[in-house]
Amino acid sequence: MPKPQRVRPSTPVLPTHARRQNLSLVLQALYSRGPMSRADLARTLGLTKVTVSELVSSLLDSGHAVEVGRTTEGRMGKPGILIDVNRSGLQTIGIDLSDHRALHAAVLDLDGTVLARAQRPFLLEEHTPGAAAATPAPRDGAAALALVLELVAECQAAATAPVLGIGIGTPGIVGRDGVVHTAPNLGWIDLPLRERVAVASGLPVSVCNDADAAAHAEYSLGDGGDDLILVKIGRGVGCGLIVGGSRVRGAHLAAGEIGHVVVGTDGGTPCRCGKVGCLETWVSAPHLERALASATTARLPGRAGSAGTVDAPGPVDDPGDLGADPLAAAGERLAIALAPVVAALDLADVVLCGPEHLVVPALVDAVERTLRARMLVRTESELRVRRVAEPDDIVVRGAAALVLWDQLGVA
Ligand SMILES: [Zn+2]
């Protein structure tokens, strides 16, 4: 007997919804295909010329679209006027709160080109080795928010055209209403970030998790396929998941939050969450940097056992004990955590993203080698493991792309 189908509750489609959707369709067509005449738009969208003319008039009035010339192709009748999204006449602001050294913001055009930048230093306080069990002092959430508002104001001043909206990629779990539920590294608990920034700026604001923003950029602006996982190594470790071309959010909006999954049964470093051996204690940027520094120190001639040395010789005494090749070891740990996810969702694309000096071939190769060793991968091409194609500004660009999605309905 067939199982009863689940029916997704649907909201009634009001005329205003249909109109908004049609406006988005026009902008989406123009944004992805370039300038078109009203007649071509009508043909492409399957709408009447009268409807398209009315929609285009509205978009011209609001400044979302502009006339950019006339068609040159020899068609019957007089040449049509070409309409395009107001690419140079609208800008967006993208903000990345995930870097463990600074908060970044940028003004971008609609193609994702960065036009101006702003940043504020924001160092993640680290506990010292030997006091590894201590929890880092809670961040001053008000100070972090004040810096974000400063960045917004600076970008608004730097914008040379009307700003369509502000996109923010933040660590932590973000609710549908733009509330950041927990972002310990920023000192935020249930902070209504979208509302606070919208009130301060007078602009529409979109907020999402930083790894989701990066996955969004890779999917909509980059080389990403329809089934991908993007692992973002920064202050912590998080993932953005695209399955079947849709962003996965999960039952509690925390899909991809694998940073505090314990990897292995061999112990490890106490984590700030209270557990021991979380993925974050193996792979986050602060931990990797400390492990690299310790490995370098350990290799210095005469260090181990030399007269006057107080440190114990032997294995690197960094909290993660990642050994002499910390990046390869971290890649292996990461892949151990990823393999069941990649296999269960049958993902084809594993994309690694993080600081350039950390996401190096040694780490990427270790991830690929370990994944292939732990999964049933039928062919070489079935699984692609790679560093993100365009790592620069990926969260900023992804957050800005989110604004296009939310405000223009374009992916
Ligand atoms: Zn943890």
Boltz pocket constraint, residues with backbone or C-beta under 6 A from the ligand:
constraints:
  - pocket:
      binder: B
      contacts: [[A, 259], [A, 260], [A, 261], [A, 271], [A, 272], [A, 273], [A, 274], [A, 275], [A, 278], [A, 280]]
      max_distance: 6.0
